[in-house]
């Protein structure tokens, strides 16, 4: 429970700002054949673009030229994610060589990892802590290290042709205090200043990146996360709102019972399976949250409201209706995520082992906490 600060950011027009010359160099760095690299560049140079409208395809067109170069890999190009992945890998490696970053160590010191930046497409997260000393430095020193790392990433991304939307960025600081018996409590609202960063796209003008209290949720890849809010209030509200909207669309649509079942599996259920495994809600809370939306879907699928709940949520193999409780979706997903990462060697798996080692140490048990 060392002080941890994170800088959450979003790149502007990620694929559209790719500089093809730079992308070609990165492709060569990672082993793409020279002839394929040249072919890709020639195609983008020669591609002619027209506009498709409601009245047809435009006669006018535009294309790349020395006077007006086009950036990006082409609208809707299927190789954009792969190219950006390679560019990100090169930029991350460059960043890690100079950044302060964060260190994490297991209770017995056997598992260690250093993390400077993580990302998924254009959403990246810079993290800083100070793991080693017995007495933590003042929090403003850690925040200054975060400012240095955030500024470094801003410049690296800009030099590659990208750009951070600094006005949409924010940072969190997670700090702890301890009771006399050692019980840790997250400080809900530590006093932290805004990060003052230079914006290289505006002649190095200064932009203030706001501090978000650790109890304030912010959206990351479709999830609403608040580091120090155990109730996850914002996330459960969003889940309920989205589930009710989808269930209402299904209920008022002309779908048959079979079609409603497919919509439940493909739309309603899949959205829950993406978010819930990254959350933790008690069973009673999830049962309350699912009632309104599930009642609509159950009725649309042809089941009477008087049908016993146990039968509605029993598996089809046992003559049940085959619907699934939110709590089951959450628990099943958590177990799958845990096993998947436990059996691999990645940043995530190392962090998982470190977390489990500290939970084991704090439990005071000689037997594994996962044995029962």
Secondary structure as UniProt FT lines:
FT   STRAND          4..11
FT   TURN            12..14
FT   HELIX           15..17
FT   HELIX           20..29
FT   TURN            30..31
FT   HELIX           34..46
FT   STRAND          48..49
FT   STRAND          52..53
FT   TURN            54..55
FT   STRAND          56..57
FT   STRAND          62..63
FT   TURN            75..76
FT   TURN            78..79
FT   HELIX           80..98
FT   STRAND          102..105
FT   TURN            107..108
FT   STRAND          112..115
FT   STRAND          117..120
FT   TURN            121..122
FT   STRAND          123..129
FT   HELIX           139..159
FT   TURN            160..161
FT   HELIX           166..168
FT   STRAND          170..174
FT   STRAND          176..178
FT   TURN            180..181
FT   STRAND          184..186
FT   TURN            188..189
FT   STRAND          195..199
FT   HELIX           200..202
FT   TURN            203..204
FT   STRAND          205..212
FT   TURN            214..215
FT   STRAND          218..220
FT   TURN            221..222
FT   STRAND          223..225
FT   TURN            227..228
FT   TURN            230..231
FT   HELIX           233..252
FT   HELIX           257..263
FT   HELIX           264..269
FT   HELIX           270..275
FT   HELIX           276..278
FT   HELIX           283..300
FT   TURN            301..302
FT   TURN            305..306
FT   HELIX           309..312
FT   HELIX           316..318
FT   HELIX           326..342
FT   HELIX           347..363
FT   TURN            369..370
//
